[in-house]
Amino acid sequence: MNKRILMLVGDFVEDYEVMVPFQAMLSIGLEVDAVCPGKKKGEIIATAIHDFVGYQTYAELRGHNFQINKTFDEVNPEDYAGLYVCGGRAPEYIRLNNKVLEFTRHFFETNKPVAAICHGIQILTAAEVVQGRTLTAYPAVAPEIKLAGGTYKEINADEAFTDGNLTTSPAWPGHPAILREFYKLLGIIIS
């Protein structure tokens, strides 16, 4: 297929929100480079499982290890057809890295496809790319979207919402929807 996707991850990325899209995109022939600031190809990040088990919000449990397959410092955003931003705990701290924000801005400035799920939207708000956009996220991120000049759209967790080159979903139950929309943005037709 010769389309390469940049995937932003970090320690305590949500387990499903990295594993499922990473493997799904590979399964249809996309090349996916999962990168983390300060990490090199072959290094490991920890994942976290977010699940609702009777509390007012999700509980965070230790997930699997995930191996980084591209050195962060070697990334050139020009080499990628699209950006996939994972959720979980990672976005709250990797958005403090200026390169992460520069990479994110590149995809919006060049109108390349972007998918972001759950708390991954925190990277988009920090990169200041949501102004005038309608998008969704985990509901606790809604105030950040509004403060960044975007419009928060409340949808079911198993849905996705697309505005231009950006598709978003509130949480991992939305993988089928967000991946379907991301593939469309990439010009991929699966029949």
N, C-alpha and C positions, 0 to 999 in steps of 0.2 A: 504493500500500500504506500510505503514511503512517506507517511505522515508521522511527524514526531511531535509528541505532547510533553510539555513541561508540567510536572506535578510537584506542588509545594507541600512539604511535610515537615515534621519536627517531632521531638520526643512528646509522647502522650497525645499524638494524633489519634482520632477515634479509629479503633481497629477496623470496623466494617468500612468506614469512610476512606480508608486507604487501600485495604486489601481487595474489596469488591471492584472498585473502578479500575485499579491497577491491572488486575487479572482480566477483567472484562475487556478492557481496551487492547491488551495483548492478544486476547483470543480472536479478535477480528483483524489482527495484522497491524495495529498501530504500534509504533515504537514509543515507549513511555520512559522518560528520565525522571525518577523520583529524587528530589534534591532537598537538602536541609542545610541552612547556614552553619558553617563551622564543621561540616561533615564531608568525608571523602567517600568515593566509591568503595563499597565493601563494608563500610562501617554500619552499625546497627542503631536503630532508634527503638524505643519502647512504645507500644501502643496502649491505649486505654479503651475499655468497653464502657460505653454509656448506656445505661438501661434504667427503666422505670420499675422500681421494686417497692412501691408503697410510700415514697417520700414526696415532698412538694416539687422536687426537681429530680433529675437523673442522679443515680449513684455512679461513681467512677471506680471501676475495677481494673486491675492490671490485665492487659491483653497479651498478644503475641509480640515477638520481636519482628522487625521489618528491616530488610537490608537495603541500604541506599545503593543505587546503581549508577550514579553520576556524581562526580565531585562538584560541589556547589560553585567553587571558584572558577570552574571551567565553563560555566553556562554563558551562552550568548543567545539572548532571546530571539534574535533574528533567525536562528536555526529551527524554530518551532512553529507548527501550524496552529497550535492552541495551548491554552493554559487550563489546568485542572487544580483547584484549590480545595484541599481537604479540610475537614473540621476537627473537632475535639479541642484539647487544651493547647495544642501547638500554635494556632493562629495568634493567640493573645501575646505570645512572646516573639515569634518569628517576624511579626509585623514591626518589631523594633529595629530590624535589620534594613538599612537603606537600600541594599541591593534587591531584597524581596519586593520593596515598594517600587523600585525602578523597573524590575521585570514586569510587575503587574501593570504599571502605567503603559509599558510598551505595547501590551496586547490591546489595551483600550485605544491608544493613539493610532495603532495600525488597523483597528477594527477586526482583529483576529478573534476567533471563538474563545470564550471563557466560560467555564463551569465552576461554580462555587457552592459548597454545601454546608449547612448548619452554621457553626462558628467560623467557618472559612471566610465568611463575609466580613469579619473583623479586619482581614487583610485589605479588602476592597475599600472599606471606610477609611482606614489609615492611609491608603494610597490616594485618597481623594478622587475616586473615579465613579462614585455613585450619584453625584449631583444630577438631578433631573431624570434619574432612572427609577423604574419600578422593579422591585426585587423582593425575594423572601429570604428567610433565615430561621434559625431557631428563635422562638419568640423573645428570648432574653436579649437578643441582639437588635431587636426592633428599635430601641431608643438610639442606638448608634447610627442606624440607617437614616433615621429622621434628622439627627444632628449633623450628619454628613450631607444633607440636602437631597436624600433619596426618599422614595415613597415605599413604605413597607406594605407588602401584600400578604395577608394572612390566608394560607391555604392548608389543606390536609398534609400530613407528614409524608404521604405516599405520592405527592404530586410535585411538579416542577413548574416554574414560571420563566418565560423567556421574554426579554426585552432587547431587541437588536441583537448584538453579538454576545449577550450575557444570558446564561440560563442558571437558575438557582433552585435549591430545594431546601426545606426545613431540616431534614434529618435522613438517616440512612434508609428508612423505608421508601424513600423517594428514588433510590438508585435506578430502577427501570425507567422512570420518567426522565430524570436528569440526563442519564446516559443516552436515551433515545433523542432527546433534544440536542445534546452536545454533538452527537453523530450527524444530525441534520445540519447544524451550523458548520460542521467540517465538510459537508457535501458528501457524506457517506450514506448510501442507501442499502439497507439490509432487507431482503425480501424472503 
